[in-house]
């Protein structure tokens, strides 16, 4: 199964390189070469587990998620060796807004909570705020530095259900993109279970993948 997915990953990467050459707007060649292209498969490599498998353009395993059942309170992004890279914990607060905090590495929880400081908080953007006249109704979630939610550092726009999202910083610069692939090559169809995660220079691929996991939860 894994060998088959490596083949799919290379096919997706080849098509993406072809797409880059057809884009209407100019793009710096050095920036293009520095972008990280990941193929995300919404499936765990372990039997009887639900999760994600993330493959690089070279066909090698980069990240994995195996602890993904229902609506978990904790999601752990691991590297290829199974080491914890980022841990996401659902906030236990009253209200209807889905909110998560992200920690670096493994998190040890005690009766007084975690001893680590979160690197960011990710909060779902609700329909209620859209009805109140939000200037950008396409926003799906906001990313805040640390554990605060006063001033956002990144906004996520688009439709994750359609696998068409962009992560933008405060200057509206796109730092990462989720792209759906619809293609037929060698009798293989790419649907929403296999998609692209393109990370532009200066943005952490692991953090971008963490945002994918939280969008999937939200």
C-alpha positions in Angstrom: 0.0 0.0 0.0 2.8 2.4 0.9 4.7 1.7 -2.3 1.5 2.5 -4.3 1.1 5.8 -2.5 4.7 6.7 -3.2 3.9 6.2 -6.9 0.8 8.5 -6.5 2.9 11.1 -4.8 5.4 11.3 -7.6 2.5 11.5 -10.2 0.9 14.3 -8.2 4.3 16.2 -8.0 4.9 15.9 -11.7 1.4 17.4 -12.4 2.0 20.2 -10.0 5.3 21.1 -11.7 3.4 21.2 -15.0 0.8 23.5 -13.4 3.5 26.0 -12.2 4.6 26.5 -15.7 1.1 27.4 -16.8 0.3 30.0 -14.1 -0.8 33.4 -15.5 1.0 35.5 -12.9 4.8 35.8 -12.6 6.6 33.9 -9.8 10.2 34.3 -8.7 12.1 31.2 -9.9 14.1 30.9 -6.7 10.9 31.1 -4.6 9.4 28.4 -6.7 12.3 26.1 -6.2 12.2 26.7 -2.5 8.5 25.9 -2.0 7.8 22.6 -0.3 5.3 20.3 -2.0 3.7 17.6 0.2 1.1 15.0 -0.8 -1.4 14.4 2.0 -3.3 11.1 2.2 -6.2 11.0 4.7 -5.4 7.5 5.8 -3.1 6.0 8.4 -0.5 3.4 7.4 -1.3 1.4 10.5 -4.1 -1.2 10.5 -7.2 -0.3 12.5 -6.1 3.3 12.9 -7.5 6.5 11.3 -5.1 9.2 10.5 -3.0 11.0 7.9 0.1 10.0 5.9 2.2 12.8 4.4 4.7 12.2 1.6 7.4 14.4 0.2 8.0 15.0 -3.5 10.7 12.4 -3.4 8.2 9.7 -2.3 9.5 9.4 1.3 7.4 9.6 4.4 7.6 13.0 6.1 4.7 13.1 8.7 2.1 10.8 10.0 -0.9 10.9 12.3 -2.3 7.7 13.8 -4.4 8.8 16.8 -7.3 10.1 14.9 -10.7 8.7 15.9 -14.0 10.7 16.0 -13.5 14.1 17.5 -10.4 13.6 19.7 -9.3 16.1 22.3 -5.7 15.6 21.3 -4.0 15.2 17.9 -0.3 14.5 17.5 1.7 15.2 14.4 4.6 12.8 14.2 7.7 12.6 11.9 8.5 9.5 9.9 10.2 7.9 12.9 7.1 8.4 15.1 8.5 11.3 17.2 6.1 14.0 18.2 6.5 17.2 16.3 3.5 19.1 17.3 0.6 18.4 19.7 -2.8 20.0 19.3 -5.2 20.1 22.3 -8.8 21.1 22.0 -9.7 23.9 24.4 -12.2 23.1 27.1 -14.3 26.2 27.1 -18.0 26.9 27.2 -19.4 28.0 23.9 -19.8 26.8 20.3 -16.6 28.0 18.8 -14.1 25.2 18.1 -10.7 26.3 19.4 -7.3 24.5 19.7 -3.9 25.2 21.2 -0.8 24.0 19.5 2.4 22.9 21.4 5.8 21.9 20.2 6.8 18.3 20.6 5.1 16.0 23.2 2.9 17.4 25.9 2.7 16.0 29.4 -0.6 16.8 31.0 -1.3 16.9 34.7 -4.1 17.9 37.0 -3.1 21.6 36.5 -2.9 21.4 32.8 0.3 21.4 30.7 3.6 22.8 31.7 4.5 24.1 28.3 3.5 27.4 26.7 1.5 27.0 23.5 3.0 28.3 20.3 -0.3 29.4 18.9 -4.1 29.2 19.2 -6.3 28.3 16.3 -10.0 29.3 16.4 -12.8 28.4 14.0 -14.5 31.4 12.4 -18.2 31.1 13.0 -21.2 31.8 10.8 -22.5 34.2 13.4 -19.6 36.5 12.9 -20.2 36.4 9.1 -23.8 37.5 9.7 -22.7 40.4 11.8 -21.0 42.0 8.7 -17.5 40.5 8.7 -15.6 42.0 5.8 -14.2 38.7 4.7 -16.8 35.9 4.9 -14.4 33.4 3.3 -12.3 33.1 6.4 -12.6 29.7 8.0 -10.2 30.0 10.9 -7.8 32.4 12.6 -4.3 31.6 14.0 -3.1 33.6 17.0 0.3 33.7 18.5 0.8 32.0 21.9 -2.4 31.3 23.8 -4.0 34.6 23.1 -6.8 35.3 20.7 -6.6 39.1 20.5 -4.7 39.7 17.3 -4.4 37.0 14.6 -1.2 36.2 12.9 -2.7 34.1 10.0 -6.1 33.7 8.4 -7.2 30.6 6.6 -9.6 31.2 3.7 -11.4 29.0 1.3 -13.1 25.6 1.5 -11.4 22.7 3.2 -14.2 20.4 2.3 -13.3 21.1 -1.4 -9.6 21.0 -0.6 -9.1 24.6 -1.7 -7.7 26.7 1.1 -5.0 29.4 1.5 -3.2 30.4 4.7 -2.4 34.2 4.6 -0.4 36.3 6.9 -1.3 39.8 8.1 -0.1 41.4 4.9 -2.3 39.0 2.8 0.7 37.1 1.6 -0.1 33.4 0.9 2.2 31.2 3.0 0.6 27.8 2.4 -2.1 26.3 0.1 -4.3 23.2 0.2 -5.1 22.1 -3.3 -7.4 19.4 -4.6 -6.3 17.2 -7.4 -8.7 16.0 -10.0 -6.8 14.0 -12.6 -6.7 10.7 -14.4 -3.3 9.2 -14.9 -2.8 5.5 -15.4 -6.4 4.8 -14.4 -5.9 6.5 -11.0 -8.3 9.2 -9.8 -7.3 11.7 -7.2 -10.2 12.7 -5.0 -10.5 14.7 -1.8 -8.7 12.0 0.2 -5.4 12.7 -1.5 -4.5 16.3 -2.0 -1.6 18.8 -2.1 -0.1 20.9 0.7 2.2 23.5 -0.9 4.2 25.5 1.7 5.9 28.6 0.5 9.4 29.8 1.6 9.6 31.0 5.2 6.7 29.0 6.5 7.1 25.8 8.5 5.8 22.7 6.7 5.0 20.9 10.0 3.0 23.9 11.2 1.2 24.0 7.9 0.3 20.3 8.3 -1.0 21.0 11.8 -3.4 23.6 10.3 -4.6 20.9 7.9 -5.4 18.6 10.8 -7.3 21.3 12.7 -9.3 22.3 9.6 -10.2 18.6 9.3 -11.5 18.7 12.8 -13.3 22.0 12.4 
